[in-house]
């Protein structure tokens, strides 16, 4: 039975970058909103938003080859790349606004300029890369991207990648200096500190046990607090932003939109080099091509990262498997997520993704020597003693029925909302955190449609390009790029 206890206007589950972004946007749009956030861990940003649990790339399609598919006629489709870049521009503008308002300080603590590069080997791949850069640089969003296959220039761009490489190996690369490395853990903590200043209550050590509809206007959430006591909260709007844990909570709502949706967890592992002598010889994020049969999130990359004030190199990701939906989850998560309504969906996905299962099985059997061999495809002189393996975050890939059939595995990020807009959940993985502002604006537009006429002018003060395609307005893009670069201290 639902009892009327502790009512709030907005209740956010999960203390990651998504809840931090949504909470900040809503409090800026309506400071009178009573917002509360629940997190089962003792601190924010401990799962997907943790700096060690994601690539830290400011995903804007500057280097990620999986965002530019090659068509059957050899042409390059750049629509996805344009869309992701546009979304990241919204994030940059919102962060710029918050810095200028003094609500977050020291942007260098969470974002740094870093060249984004793509690197391929072989004549066929280098031809693809040249077509890719030719297609992308027609857009103002990708101006400044360079291509080279000159070994002398490649040596300057990525000395560790070129050192010890056989001279007869055909290497091609692109480079653009407007890329970024983002520490989403630090950013999340800064946003939560600001939310507390704005009067938002954030409760750590609070685990959501059940969700039920109280009536047409309210949801009730049953919570176990840090003292083991049961609390009953009611809210007009509920957001489930619990990373991999969002699917089981969404299922508890019972909304029709949550039916026929499943999830498949994939772990990420990285090789990490903390040897400063080696790390200081590489400055950039170098992305390659995914292996045949590999999921898009497994695109190999050699990354400069800035974590806990230290420069490090990460290579990966390697895929792993755990039935847990969160690193801190239960080994029963996957089994418990299978319900009568999504059983056929899950089984159909298993049949359709035999190659993915084979890929995961192969990845699970890799030894460190075999992982080092993959690293040496990028960095021929890598020494095993300089690298250690770390387990990164859990990603739960969405499985759902679509017009293409049952059990289609999705590799993007999806918002699931109830028909009346009082409940929403975020599912999926990449590009995720980088596009959090765009994702949350879409959610607000859907769930608070009756307030958008009032709120749109306020959004435009924070995000000047909101509602405009920067790809279609080179002058506006140049102005915004210069402004955000200066405020976020991303200039050379």
C-alpha positions as CSV (number, residue, x, y, z in Angstrom):
1,X,0.0,0.0,0.0
2,X,1.3,3.4,-1.0
3,X,1.4,6.0,1.8
4,X,1.9,9.7,1.4
5,X,5.3,10.4,2.8
6,X,8.0,13.0,2.0
7,X,6.7,14.5,-1.2
8,X,9.0,16.2,-3.7
9,X,8.6,17.6,-7.1
10,X,11.5,15.8,-8.7
11,X,13.2,12.6,-7.6
12,X,16.4,11.5,-9.3
13,X,17.8,8.0,-8.7
14,X,21.5,7.7,-9.2
15,X,24.3,10.2,-8.5
16,X,26.1,10.1,-11.8
17,X,26.6,12.6,-14.6
18,X,23.0,12.2,-15.9
19,X,21.3,13.0,-12.7
20,X,23.8,15.8,-12.0
21,X,23.0,17.3,-15.4
22,X,19.3,16.9,-15.2
23,X,19.1,18.3,-11.7
24,X,21.2,21.3,-12.6
25,X,19.1,22.1,-15.7
26,X,15.9,21.8,-13.8
27,X,17.0,24.0,-10.9
28,X,18.2,26.7,-13.4
29,X,14.9,26.6,-15.2
30,X,12.8,26.6,-12.1
31,X,14.6,27.3,-8.8
32,X,11.4,26.6,-6.8
33,X,11.4,22.9,-7.7
34,X,11.9,20.6,-4.8
35,X,14.6,18.2,-6.1
36,X,15.9,15.2,-4.2
37,X,18.6,12.7,-5.3
38,X,19.1,9.1,-4.1
39,X,22.3,7.2,-4.4
40,X,23.1,3.8,-2.9
41,X,26.9,4.4,-2.8
42,X,28.6,6.7,-0.2
43,X,29.7,9.2,-2.8
44,X,28.7,10.4,-6.3
45,X,30.2,9.2,-9.6
46,X,31.2,5.7,-8.4
47,X,30.0,3.7,-11.3
48,X,29.7,4.7,-15.0
49,X,30.8,8.3,-14.3
50,X,34.0,7.3,-12.5
51,X,37.0,8.4,-14.4
52,X,38.5,4.9,-14.4
53,X,35.3,3.4,-15.7
54,X,35.0,5.2,-19.0
55,X,37.2,6.4,-21.8
56,X,37.0,10.1,-20.8
57,X,36.8,11.1,-24.4
58,X,34.7,14.1,-25.2
59,X,32.9,12.1,-27.8
60,X,32.3,14.4,-30.8
61,X,33.2,12.0,-33.6
62,X,36.5,13.6,-34.2
63,X,38.3,10.3,-34.0
64,X,35.7,7.5,-33.6
65,X,35.6,5.6,-36.9
66,X,32.5,3.7,-35.9
67,X,30.5,6.9,-36.3
68,X,31.2,7.2,-40.0
69,X,30.0,4.1,-41.8
70,X,31.2,3.3,-45.3
71,X,28.3,2.8,-47.7
72,X,28.2,0.0,-50.3
73,X,29.3,2.5,-53.0
74,X,32.3,3.4,-51.0
75,X,31.0,6.8,-49.9
76,X,31.1,7.8,-46.2
77,X,28.0,8.5,-44.2
78,X,28.6,11.3,-41.8
79,X,25.1,11.9,-40.4
80,X,25.8,10.1,-37.1
81,X,29.1,12.0,-36.7
82,X,27.4,15.3,-37.3
83,X,24.7,14.5,-34.8
84,X,27.1,13.4,-32.0
85,X,29.3,16.5,-32.6
86,X,26.3,18.8,-32.4
87,X,25.3,17.2,-29.1
88,X,28.7,17.6,-27.6
89,X,28.7,21.3,-28.5
90,X,25.6,21.7,-26.2
91,X,27.6,20.2,-23.3
92,X,30.5,22.6,-23.9
93,X,28.1,25.5,-23.9
94,X,26.4,24.5,-20.7
95,X,29.6,23.9,-18.9
96,X,30.8,27.3,-20.1
97,X,27.7,28.9,-18.7
98,X,28.2,27.3,-15.3
99,X,31.8,28.4,-15.2
100,X,30.9,32.0,-16.1
101,X,28.2,32.0,-13.4
102,X,30.8,30.8,-10.9
103,X,28.8,27.7,-10.2
104,X,31.7,25.4,-11.1
105,X,35.3,26.5,-10.9
106,X,38.6,25.5,-12.4
107,X,37.5,23.9,-15.7
108,X,41.0,22.4,-16.1
109,X,40.1,20.1,-13.2
110,X,37.5,18.3,-15.5
111,X,38.3,19.1,-19.1
112,X,41.5,19.5,-21.1
113,X,42.4,20.0,-24.7
114,X,43.9,16.9,-26.3
115,X,44.4,16.1,-30.0
116,X,41.9,13.5,-31.3
117,X,43.4,11.1,-33.9
118,X,42.3,8.2,-36.0
119,X,45.0,5.6,-37.0
120,X,44.6,2.8,-39.5
121,X,47.0,0.4,-41.3
122,X,47.0,-0.9,-44.8
123,X,46.1,0.6,-48.2
124,X,42.3,-0.2,-48.0
125,X,42.0,1.4,-44.6
126,X,44.0,4.5,-45.4
127,X,41.9,5.0,-48.5
128,X,38.8,4.8,-46.3
129,X,40.4,7.3,-43.9
130,X,41.1,9.8,-46.7
131,X,37.5,9.6,-47.9
132,X,36.3,10.1,-44.3
133,X,38.3,13.3,-43.7
134,X,37.2,14.6,-47.1
135,X,33.6,14.1,-46.2
136,X,33.9,15.5,-42.7
137,X,35.8,18.6,-43.4
138,X,33.0,19.9,-45.6
139,X,31.3,20.6,-42.3
140,X,32.4,23.6,-40.1
141,X,32.3,21.2,-37.1
142,X,35.4,19.3,-38.4
143,X,37.4,22.2,-39.8
144,X,41.1,21.8,-38.9
145,X,41.2,18.0,-39.3
146,X,44.3,16.9,-41.1
147,X,45.3,13.6,-42.8
148,X,48.8,12.3,-43.4
149,X,50.5,9.1,-44.3
150,X,54.0,10.8,-44.2
151,X,56.1,8.9,-41.6
152,X,57.9,12.0,-40.6
153,X,54.7,13.8,-39.7
154,X,53.3,10.7,-38.1
155,X,56.4,10.5,-35.9
156,X,55.7,14.0,-34.6
157,X,52.0,13.3,-34.1
158,X,52.3,10.0,-32.2
159,X,55.9,9.1,-31.5
160,X,55.1,6.0,-29.3
161,X,52.8,4.6,-32.1
162,X,55.5,5.0,-34.7
163,X,58.6,3.9,-32.7
164,X,59.9,0.5,-33.7
165,X,57.4,0.2,-36.6
166,X,58.4,-1.6,-39.7
167,X,59.1,1.0,-42.5
168,X,57.1,-0.9,-45.1
169,X,53.8,-0.8,-43.0
170,X,51.3,1.6,-44.6
171,X,50.0,3.9,-41.8
172,X,47.4,6.7,-42.2
173,X,46.1,9.0,-39.6
174,X,44.0,12.1,-39.0
175,X,44.5,14.7,-36.3
176,X,42.4,17.5,-35.0
177,X,43.5,19.7,-32.1
178,X,40.0,20.7,-30.8
179,X,39.4,17.3,-29.1
180,X,39.1,17.0,-25.3
181,X,39.7,14.7,-22.4
182,X,36.9,14.9,-19.9
183,X,37.0,13.6,-16.3
184,X,33.3,13.0,-15.8
185,X,33.9,11.9,-12.2
186,X,35.3,15.3,-11.2
187,X,32.6,17.1,-13.3
188,X,29.9,15.1,-11.6
189,X,31.2,16.0,-8.1
190,X,31.4,19.7,-9.0
191,X,27.8,19.6,-10.3
192,X,26.6,17.9,-7.1
193,X,28.4,20.3,-4.9
194,X,26.7,23.2,-6.7
195,X,23.3,21.4,-6.5
196,X,23.7,21.3,-2.7
197,X,24.3,25.0,-2.7
198,X,21.1,25.4,-4.7
199,X,19.2,23.5,-1.9
200,X,19.0,20.1,-3.5
201,X,19.0,17.2,-1.0
202,X,21.3,14.4,-1.9
203,X,21.0,11.2,0.1
204,X,23.9,8.7,-0.1
205,X,23.6,5.1,1.2
206,X,20.0,5.0,0.0
207,X,19.0,1.9,-2.0
208,X,15.7,1.9,-4.0
209,X,13.8,-1.3,-3.3
210,X,10.5,-0.7,-5.0
211,X,8.5,1.8,-7.2
212,X,4.8,2.0,-7.5
213,X,2.3,4.4,-8.9
214,X,0.4,6.2,-6.1
215,X,-2.1,7.9,-8.4
216,X,-2.2,9.6,-11.8
217,X,0.0,12.4,-10.5
218,X,2.4,10.8,-8.0
219,X,4.9,8.0,-7.8
220,X,6.0,6.3,-4.6
221,X,9.5,5.0,-4.1
222,X,10.4,2.6,-1.3
223,X,14.0,3.2,0.0
224,X,16.3,1.5,2.5
225,X,18.5,4.2,4.0
226,X,22.0,4.0,5.3
227,X,20.7,2.9,8.8
228,X,18.7,0.1,7.3
229,X,15.4,1.9,7.8
230,X,12.6,2.0,5.3
231,X,11.5,5.3,3.8
232,X,8.6,6.0,1.5
233,X,9.0,9.0,-0.8
234,X,6.5,10.4,-3.2
235,X,7.3,12.5,-6.3
236,X,5.5,14.1,-9.2
237,X,8.4,13.3,-11.6
238,X,10.8,10.4,-11.3
239,X,14.1,10.0,-13.2
240,X,16.0,6.7,-13.1
241,X,19.6,7.4,-14.0
242,X,21.2,4.5,-12.2
243,X,23.5,3.4,-15.0
244,X,23.3,-0.4,-15.6
245,X,20.9,-0.5,-12.6
246,X,18.3,1.5,-14.4
247,X,16.7,-1.4,-16.3
248,X,15.6,-3.3,-13.1
249,X,14.2,-0.1,-11.6
250,X,12.4,0.8,-14.8
251,X,10.8,-2.7,-14.8
252,X,9.5,-2.0,-11.3
253,X,7.4,1.0,-12.6
254,X,5.2,-1.3,-14.6
255,X,4.7,1.2,-17.4
256,X,3.9,-0.4,-20.8
257,X,6.9,1.4,-22.3
258,X,9.2,-0.8,-20.2
259,X,7.8,-4.0,-21.7
260,X,9.8,-6.1,-24.2
261,X,13.1,-4.5,-23.2
262,X,16.0,-6.4,-22.0
263,X,19.7,-5.8,-21.2
264,X,23.0,-7.5,-21.8
265,X,25.9,-6.5,-19.6
266,X,29.4,-6.2,-21.0
267,X,32.5,-5.4,-18.9
268,X,35.3,-3.2,-20.0
269,X,39.0,-3.7,-19.2
270,X,41.9,-1.4,-19.9
271,X,45.7,-1.8,-19.9
272,X,47.1,1.2,-18.0
273,X,50.6,2.7,-18.0
274,X,51.3,5.0,-15.1
275,X,55.0,5.3,-15.9
276,X,55.3,9.1,-16.3
277,X,58.4,8.8,-18.6
278,X,56.3,6.8,-21.1
279,X,53.1,8.7,-20.6
280,X,54.8,12.0,-21.3
281,X,55.9,10.8,-24.7
282,X,52.3,10.5,-25.9
283,X,49.8,13.3,-26.1
284,X,46.5,12.4,-27.8
285,X,43.6,10.0,-28.1
286,X,44.3,7.6,-31.0
287,X,41.4,5.5,-32.1
288,X,41.6,2.6,-34.5
289,X,39.1,0.3,-36.2
290,X,37.1,-2.3,-34.3
291,X,37.9,-6.0,-34.9
292,X,35.4,-7.9,-37.1
293,X,32.5,-9.0,-34.9
294,X,33.4,-6.6,-32.1
295,X,30.7,-4.4,-30.6
296,X,31.1,-0.6,-31.3
297,X,32.1,0.2,-27.8
298,X,35.2,-2.0,-28.2
299,X,37.0,0.2,-30.7
300,X,40.7,0.1,-29.7
301,X,42.3,3.3,-28.6
302,X,45.5,4.5,-27.0
303,X,44.5,7.5,-24.8
304,X,46.2,10.2,-22.8
305,X,44.2,10.6,-19.6
306,X,44.4,13.0,-16.7
307,X,43.0,11.3,-13.6
308,X,43.6,12.3,-10.0
309,X,46.0,15.0,-11.2
310,X,48.2,12.5,-12.9
311,X,48.9,11.8,-16.6
312,X,48.4,8.2,-17.6
313,X,48.1,6.1,-20.8
314,X,45.1,3.7,-21.3
315,X,44.7,1.1,-24.0
316,X,41.6,-0.8,-24.7
317,X,38.9,-1.5,-24.1
318,X,39.0,-5.3,-23.9
319,X,35.6,-6.9,-23.4
320,X,34.7,-8.9,-20.4
321,X,31.6,-10.4,-19.0
322,X,29.8,-10.4,-15.7
323,X,26.1,-11.0,-15.1
324,X,26.2,-7.9,-12.8
325,X,24.5,-4.8,-14.2
326,X,26.8,-2.6,-12.0
327,X,30.3,-3.2,-10.7
328,X,28.8,-3.2,-7.3
329,X,25.7,-5.2,-8.4
330,X,24.5,-8.7,-7.9
331,X,25.5,-11.8,-9.9
332,X,21.7,-12.4,-10.2
333,X,21.1,-9.1,-12.1
334,X,20.9,-10.6,-15.6
335,X,18.7,-13.5,-14.6
336,X,16.4,-11.3,-12.5
337,X,16.0,-8.9,-15.4
338,X,14.3,-11.6,-17.5
339,X,10.6,-11.3,-17.3
340,X,7.7,-13.0,-19.0
341,X,7.2,-9.9,-21.3
342,X,10.9,-9.8,-22.5
343,X,11.8,-13.5,-22.5
344,X,11.2,-13.9,-26.2
345,X,13.0,-10.7,-26.8
346,X,16.1,-11.9,-24.9
347,X,16.1,-15.3,-26.6
348,X,15.7,-13.7,-30.1
349,X,18.7,-11.5,-29.3
350,X,20.8,-14.5,-28.4
351,X,20.1,-16.1,-31.7
352,X,20.9,-12.9,-33.6
353,X,24.1,-12.2,-31.8
354,X,26.1,-15.4,-32.1
355,X,29.1,-13.6,-33.4
356,X,29.1,-11.2,-30.5
357,X,28.9,-14.1,-28.0
358,X,31.8,-15.7,-29.9
359,X,33.8,-12.5,-29.7
360,X,33.1,-12.2,-25.9
361,X,34.2,-15.8,-25.3
362,X,37.4,-15.1,-27.2
363,X,38.0,-11.9,-25.2
364,X,37.5,-13.7,-21.9
365,X,40.2,-16.2,-22.6
366,X,42.9,-13.6,-23.5
367,X,46.1,-13.7,-21.4
368,X,48.1,-10.6,-20.6
369,X,50.6,-11.6,-23.3
370,X,47.8,-11.7,-25.9
371,X,46.5,-8.3,-24.7
372,X,50.0,-6.9,-24.9
373,X,50.2,-8.2,-28.5
374,X,47.1,-6.2,-29.3
375,X,48.6,-3.1,-27.7
376,X,51.7,-3.6,-29.8
377,X,49.6,-3.2,-32.9
378,X,49.3,0.4,-31.7
379,X,52.6,0.7,-29.8
380,X,55.2,-1.7,-31.1
381,X,57.7,-1.1,-28.3
382,X,55.3,-1.5,-25.4
383,X,56.8,-3.5,-22.5
384,X,54.7,-5.8,-20.4
385,X,56.1,-4.6,-17.1
386,X,54.9,-1.0,-17.7
387,X,51.3,-2.0,-18.1
388,X,48.7,-3.3,-15.7
389,X,45.1,-4.5,-16.4
390,X,42.2,-2.7,-14.7
391,X,38.5,-3.5,-14.8
392,X,36.5,-0.5,-16.0
393,X,32.8,0.0,-15.9
394,X,29.8,-2.3,-16.6
395,X,27.7,-1.3,-19.6
396,X,24.3,-2.8,-20.1
397,X,23.4,-2.8,-23.8
398,X,19.7,-2.4,-24.5
399,X,17.8,-5.2,-26.2
400,X,14.4,-4.4,-27.6
401,X,11.9,-5.3,-30.3
402,X,12.0,-2.9,-33.3
403,X,10.6,-2.7,-36.8
404,X,13.7,-4.7,-37.8
405,X,12.6,-7.6,-35.7
406,X,12.6,-9.0,-32.1
407,X,15.6,-8.8,-29.8
408,X,17.6,-6.2,-31.6
409,X,20.8,-5.2,-29.7
410,X,21.2,-1.4,-29.4
411,X,24.5,0.2,-28.9
412,X,23.5,3.8,-28.2
413,X,21.8,5.6,-25.4
414,X,18.0,5.6,-25.0
415,X,15.5,7.5,-22.9
416,X,12.4,5.5,-22.0
417,X,9.5,7.6,-20.8
418,X,6.0,6.9,-19.6
419,X,3.2,8.1,-21.9
420,X,2.2,10.9,-19.4
421,X,5.8,12.0,-18.9
422,X,5.9,11.6,-15.1
423,X,8.7,8.9,-15.2
424,X,11.8,8.4,-17.4
425,X,14.8,6.2,-17.4
426,X,18.1,6.3,-19.2
427,X,19.4,3.1,-20.7
428,X,22.4,2.2,-22.8
429,X,26.0,3.2,-23.2
430,X,28.1,5.3,-25.6
431,X,28.3,8.2,-26.3
432,X,26.5,8.6,-23.0
433,X,28.2,11.1,-20.7
434,X,29.6,13.4,-23.4
435,X,26.1,14.0,-24.7
436,X,24.4,14.3,-21.3
437,X,23.2,17.8,-21.8
438,X,21.6,17.0,-25.1
439,X,20.0,13.9,-23.7
440,X,18.6,15.7,-20.7
441,X,17.2,18.5,-22.8
442,X,15.3,16.0,-24.9
443,X,14.0,14.4,-21.7
444,X,12.9,17.8,-20.4
445,X,11.2,18.6,-23.8
446,X,9.3,15.4,-23.5
447,X,8.4,15.2,-19.8
448,X,7.9,19.0,-19.2
449,X,6.4,19.9,-22.6
450,X,3.8,22.2,-20.9
451,X,6.6,24.4,-19.6
452,X,8.8,24.6,-22.7
453,X,7.3,27.9,-23.9
454,X,8.4,29.4,-20.6
455,X,11.7,27.6,-20.4
456,X,13.1,27.8,-23.9
457,X,14.3,31.5,-23.5
458,X,16.1,30.4,-20.3
459,X,17.7,27.5,-22.1
460,X,19.0,29.8,-24.8
461,X,20.7,32.0,-22.2
462,X,22.6,28.9,-21.1
463,X,23.0,27.2,-24.5
464,X,22.9,29.7,-27.3
465,X,22.8,27.2,-30.1
466,X,19.8,25.3,-28.6
467,X,17.4,24.5,-31.5
468,X,20.0,25.5,-34.1
469,X,22.2,23.2,-36.2
470,X,25.7,24.6,-35.9
471,X,26.6,22.6,-39.0
472,X,24.3,24.9,-40.9
473,X,25.7,28.1,-39.4
474,X,29.5,28.3,-39.7
475,X,29.6,31.9,-38.3
476,X,27.6,31.0,-35.1
477,X,29.7,27.8,-34.7
478,X,33.0,29.8,-34.9
479,X,31.7,32.3,-32.3
480,X,30.6,29.6,-29.9
481,X,33.7,27.5,-30.4
482,X,35.9,30.5,-29.6
483,X,33.8,31.4,-26.6
484,X,33.8,27.9,-25.1
485,X,37.4,27.4,-25.8
486,X,38.4,30.6,-23.9
487,X,36.1,30.0,-20.9
488,X,37.0,26.3,-20.5
489,X,40.7,27.2,-20.9
490,X,41.1,24.9,-23.9
491,X,43.3,27.1,-26.0
492,X,46.9,26.2,-26.7
